[in-house]
Amino acid sequence: MTVAAGVPANLCAVVLAAGEGTRLRPLTERVPKALCPVGNVPLLDRALARLAGLGLTGPDRVAVNACYLGDQVVAHVGDRAHLSLEPGDPLGTAGGVANLRDWIDGRPVLVGNADAYLADPAAPPGPDVAALLDGWDGHTVRLLGQPAADPAAPGTFAGHCFTGFSLLPWRLVRDLPVVFSDLVRAVWRPAEAAGALAVVPYPGTFFDTGTPADYLAANLHAAAGGVLVEETATVTGHCVESVVGAGARVDGDVSRTVVWPGATVRAGERLRNVIRAGSDLTVPCRAQG
């Protein structure tokens, strides 16, 4: 596939999918966060589709790291990307990139969080983040961001919250140590202090899906205020503002609920603002909006 206009010819991409997703437990005791479905599409597949929209596909151009429940990630990705399976505990965002240094091999790298849900009604996945690449000088760090409610709050950059994608020059990747570390402290803050970091605004909707509330909110956004039912699901009950996954069965009533693939909601059950997995796990949450 030819890269899209404005994309550096030697650009590669890394999708970070190694995290434990502790805030989403007990859901992530069954499935790694990167494979949790949003709108009936695993988050990791959404990230790979966004890269494909920029012309970045295949194991020469795209890498995915994995660690926690890594076998599931490896099996899911297959030959669609280069795989970096981290032994032991996850290396963190910077350590995960450093572990791919030989694969990156002198190229600039677009780094995306697998758990980032982005949607821009004005542009499809890929072109919606292309502004991150427009006019890039190849030397500075760029972050995709949105204005923060409190521009001075900890964790903000130039008054913005990070929204899942960053662009890194090789010079800042080359010497990263393969130890547990995060991009915020290892790369972004030093670049910011040196005047070599810029934030590119993202105009669409963003959720980091890290908590049950945000995960539910992302699913409800994907359903566009309606009901999204995968074609192999069976619904004999009543659904309002919900997402029902492949092979699921809903005989009860659900409202503002995510029913995972293969899950069941029995007749007489009434679920609201929850996530149902299997037949025995119900995770309550309070959706935004």
C-alpha positions as CSV (number, residue, x, y, z in Angstrom):
1,M,0.0,0.0,0.0
2,T,1.3,3.5,-0.9
3,V,1.4,5.9,2.0
4,A,-1.0,8.8,2.0
5,A,-0.1,12.2,0.8
6,G,1.9,14.1,3.5
7,V,3.1,10.9,5.2
8,P,6.9,10.7,5.3
9,A,8.0,7.9,3.0
10,N,10.1,6.2,5.7
11,L,7.6,6.6,8.6
12,C,6.8,3.5,10.7
13,A,4.2,3.1,13.4
14,V,4.0,1.3,16.8
15,V,0.7,0.4,18.5
16,L,1.2,0.0,22.3
17,A,-0.9,-3.0,23.4
18,A,1.1,-4.4,26.3
19,G,-0.6,-2.8,29.3
20,E,-2.5,-4.7,32.0
21,G,-5.6,-2.4,32.0
22,T,-5.9,-2.5,35.7
23,R,-8.7,0.1,35.9
24,L,-10.9,-2.1,33.7
25,R,-10.6,-5.1,35.9
26,P,-12.3,-7.6,36.1
27,L,-13.0,-7.3,32.4
28,T,-9.3,-7.3,31.6
29,E,-8.8,-10.5,33.7
30,R,-10.4,-12.2,30.7
31,V,-9.3,-10.1,27.7
32,P,-6.3,-7.7,27.3
33,K,-7.5,-4.1,27.1
34,A,-6.3,-3.8,23.5
35,L,-8.8,-6.5,22.5
36,C,-11.8,-5.1,24.4
37,P,-14.5,-4.3,21.8
38,V,-15.8,-0.8,21.2
39,G,-18.8,-0.7,18.8
40,N,-18.1,-4.4,18.3
41,V,-14.6,-3.7,17.0
42,P,-11.6,-4.6,19.1
43,L,-9.7,-1.4,20.1
44,L,-6.5,-2.8,18.5
45,D,-8.3,-3.2,15.2
46,R,-9.4,0.4,15.3
47,A,-5.8,1.5,15.8
48,L,-4.6,-0.7,12.9
49,A,-7.4,0.6,10.7
50,R,-6.4,4.2,11.5
51,L,-2.8,3.5,10.5
52,A,-4.0,1.8,7.3
53,G,-5.9,5.0,6.5
54,L,-2.5,6.6,6.3
55,G,-1.1,3.9,4.1
56,L,0.8,2.2,7.0
57,T,0.2,-1.6,6.9
58,G,2.1,-4.8,7.3
59,P,5.0,-6.0,9.4
60,D,7.6,-3.7,7.7
61,R,5.7,-0.5,8.5
62,V,3.6,-1.4,11.6
63,A,4.6,-3.0,14.9
64,V,2.5,-4.0,17.9
65,N,3.9,-4.7,21.3
66,A,2.3,-7.2,23.7
67,C,2.9,-8.5,27.2
68,Y,-0.1,-9.0,29.5
69,L,-2.2,-11.8,28.1
70,G,0.2,-11.4,25.2
71,D,-0.7,-14.7,23.6
72,Q,-4.2,-13.4,22.9
73,V,-2.7,-10.2,21.2
74,V,-0.2,-12.3,19.2
75,A,-2.9,-14.6,17.9
76,H,-5.2,-11.7,17.1
77,V,-2.7,-9.7,15.2
78,G,-1.2,-12.6,13.2
79,D,0.8,-11.4,10.2
80,R,-0.8,-8.0,10.0
81,A,2.1,-6.4,12.0
82,H,5.5,-7.0,13.4
83,L,5.0,-8.3,17.0
84,S,7.2,-7.5,20.0
85,L,6.3,-9.8,22.9
86,E,7.8,-8.4,26.1
87,P,8.8,-11.1,28.6
88,G,7.9,-10.6,32.3
89,D,6.2,-7.4,33.1
90,P,5.2,-4.7,30.6
91,L,8.1,-2.2,29.8
92,G,5.9,0.9,29.7
93,T,5.4,3.2,26.8
94,A,9.0,4.3,26.4
95,G,10.5,0.9,27.2
96,G,8.1,-0.7,24.7
97,V,9.3,1.6,22.0
98,A,12.9,1.1,23.0
99,N,12.5,-2.6,22.7
100,L,11.6,-2.1,19.1
101,R,14.7,0.0,18.3
102,D,16.2,-2.5,15.9
103,W,13.0,-2.8,14.0
104,I,12.5,1.0,13.9
105,D,16.1,1.3,12.6
106,G,16.6,5.0,12.0
107,R,13.0,5.8,11.0
108,P,10.6,8.3,12.5
109,V,7.8,6.6,14.4
110,L,4.1,7.3,14.9
111,V,3.2,5.8,18.3
112,G,-0.4,5.1,19.1
113,N,-2.1,3.8,22.2
114,A,-4.3,0.8,21.4
115,D,-6.9,1.9,24.0
116,A,-7.5,5.3,22.4
117,Y,-10.9,5.7,20.9
118,L,-11.0,8.5,18.4
119,A,-13.8,9.5,16.0
120,D,-14.1,12.6,13.8
121,P,-17.3,12.9,11.7
122,A,-15.4,15.2,9.3
123,A,-12.7,12.6,8.4
124,P,-12.3,8.8,8.3
125,P,-9.7,7.0,10.5
126,G,-6.3,7.9,9.3
127,P,-7.0,11.2,7.6
128,D,-8.5,12.3,11.0
129,V,-5.0,12.3,12.5
130,A,-3.1,13.4,9.4
131,A,-2.6,16.9,10.7
132,L,-0.1,15.4,13.1
133,L,2.2,14.8,10.1
134,D,1.5,17.9,8.0
135,G,4.6,20.1,7.7
136,W,6.6,18.1,10.3
137,D,10.2,19.1,10.4
138,G,11.4,15.6,11.3
139,H,13.1,16.8,14.5
140,T,10.5,17.8,17.0
141,V,8.0,15.8,19.0
142,R,4.3,16.2,18.1
143,L,1.4,15.1,20.3
144,L,-2.2,14.9,19.3
145,G,-4.3,16.7,21.9
146,Q,-7.5,18.4,22.9
147,P,-7.9,21.6,25.1
148,A,-7.9,20.6,28.8
149,A,-10.7,21.8,31.1
150,D,-7.9,23.1,33.3
151,P,-5.0,24.1,31.0
152,A,-2.7,24.2,34.0
153,A,-3.6,20.8,35.4
154,P,-0.8,18.2,35.8
155,G,-0.4,16.0,32.8
156,T,-1.3,18.7,30.2
157,F,0.9,19.9,27.4
158,A,0.5,23.5,26.3
159,G,-3.0,23.4,27.9
160,H,-4.0,20.2,26.1
161,C,-4.7,16.7,27.1
162,F,-3.0,13.9,25.1
163,T,-5.3,12.0,22.8
164,G,-3.5,8.8,22.0
165,F,-1.0,9.5,19.2
166,S,2.5,11.0,19.2
167,L,5.1,11.5,16.5
168,L,8.8,10.9,17.5
169,P,12.0,11.5,15.5
170,W,14.6,8.7,15.5
171,R,17.1,10.9,17.4
172,L,14.9,10.6,20.5
173,V,14.2,6.9,20.1
174,R,17.8,5.8,19.4
175,D,19.1,6.0,22.9
176,L,16.0,5.0,24.9
177,P,17.0,2.2,27.4
178,V,15.1,-1.1,27.3
179,V,13.8,-0.7,30.9
180,F,10.4,0.2,32.4
181,S,9.8,3.8,31.5
182,D,7.1,6.1,30.1
183,L,7.2,8.5,27.1
184,V,6.0,11.4,29.3
185,R,9.1,11.5,31.4
186,A,11.6,9.9,29.0
187,V,10.8,11.9,25.8
188,W,7.9,14.3,26.0
189,R,8.8,16.5,29.0
190,P,12.4,16.8,28.1
191,A,11.4,17.8,24.5
192,E,8.9,20.3,25.9
193,A,11.7,21.8,28.2
194,A,13.9,22.1,25.1
195,G,11.2,23.9,23.1
196,A,11.0,20.9,20.8
197,L,7.4,19.7,21.4
198,A,4.2,20.8,19.7
199,V,0.6,19.8,20.3
200,V,-1.6,19.3,17.2
201,P,-5.4,19.7,18.1
202,Y,-7.7,16.8,17.4
203,P,-11.2,18.1,16.5
204,G,-13.1,14.9,17.0
205,T,-14.2,12.8,20.0
206,F,-11.7,11.1,22.2
207,F,-12.0,8.6,25.1
208,D,-9.0,6.7,26.6
209,T,-11.3,3.8,27.5
210,G,-9.2,3.2,30.6
211,T,-12.1,3.1,33.1
212,P,-15.5,1.3,32.9
213,A,-17.2,4.7,32.6
214,D,-15.1,5.9,29.7
215,Y,-15.2,2.5,28.1
216,L,-19.0,2.5,28.2
217,A,-19.1,6.1,26.9
218,A,-16.9,5.2,23.9
219,N,-19.3,2.3,23.1
220,L,-22.3,4.5,23.3
221,H,-20.6,7.1,21.1
222,A,-19.9,4.3,18.5
223,A,-23.6,3.4,18.6
224,A,-24.5,7.0,17.8
225,G,-27.2,7.1,20.4
226,G,-28.9,4.0,19.1
227,V,-28.6,0.3,19.3
228,L,-25.7,-1.5,17.6
229,V,-26.3,-5.3,17.3
230,E,-23.8,-7.6,15.6
231,E,-25.5,-9.7,13.0
232,T,-24.8,-13.0,14.8
233,A,-26.3,-11.8,18.1
234,T,-29.9,-12.8,19.2
235,V,-32.1,-10.2,20.8
236,T,-35.6,-11.2,22.0
237,G,-35.7,-8.6,24.8
238,H,-35.6,-4.8,24.7
239,C,-32.5,-2.7,23.9
240,V,-32.0,1.0,24.3
241,E,-28.7,2.8,23.6
242,S,-26.7,-0.3,23.8
243,V,-24.1,-2.4,22.0
244,V,-24.5,-6.2,21.6
245,G,-21.6,-8.3,20.4
246,A,-21.2,-11.3,18.2
247,G,-22.9,-14.4,19.4
248,A,-24.5,-12.7,22.4
249,R,-28.0,-13.3,23.5
250,V,-30.3,-10.7,25.1
251,D,-33.6,-12.0,26.4
252,G,-33.9,-9.3,29.1
253,D,-33.9,-5.5,29.0
254,V,-30.7,-3.5,28.5
255,S,-30.2,0.2,28.5
256,R,-26.9,2.1,28.0
257,T,-25.2,-1.3,28.3
258,V,-22.4,-3.1,26.5
259,V,-23.0,-6.9,26.0
260,W,-19.8,-8.5,25.1
261,P,-19.4,-11.2,22.4
262,G,-20.9,-14.5,23.5
263,A,-22.5,-12.9,26.7
264,T,-26.0,-13.6,27.8
265,V,-28.7,-11.5,29.4
266,R,-31.4,-13.7,30.8
267,A,-35.2,-13.1,30.6
268,G,-36.2,-10.9,33.5
269,E,-32.8,-9.2,33.9
270,R,-32.7,-5.5,33.6
271,L,-29.3,-3.9,33.0
272,R,-28.5,-0.2,32.8
273,N,-25.1,1.5,32.7
274,V,-23.2,-1.8,32.9
275,I,-20.9,-4.0,30.9
276,R,-21.9,-7.7,30.7
277,A,-19.3,-10.3,29.9
278,G,-20.2,-14.0,29.8
279,S,-23.2,-15.0,31.8
280,D,-21.7,-14.2,35.2
281,L,-19.9,-10.9,35.1
282,T,-21.6,-7.5,35.3
283,V,-19.4,-4.4,35.7
284,P,-21.3,-1.3,36.8
285,C,-20.3,2.1,35.5
286,R,-21.6,5.6,35.2
287,A,-21.4,6.8,31.6
288,Q,-20.6,10.4,30.8
289,G,-23.1,12.6,29.0
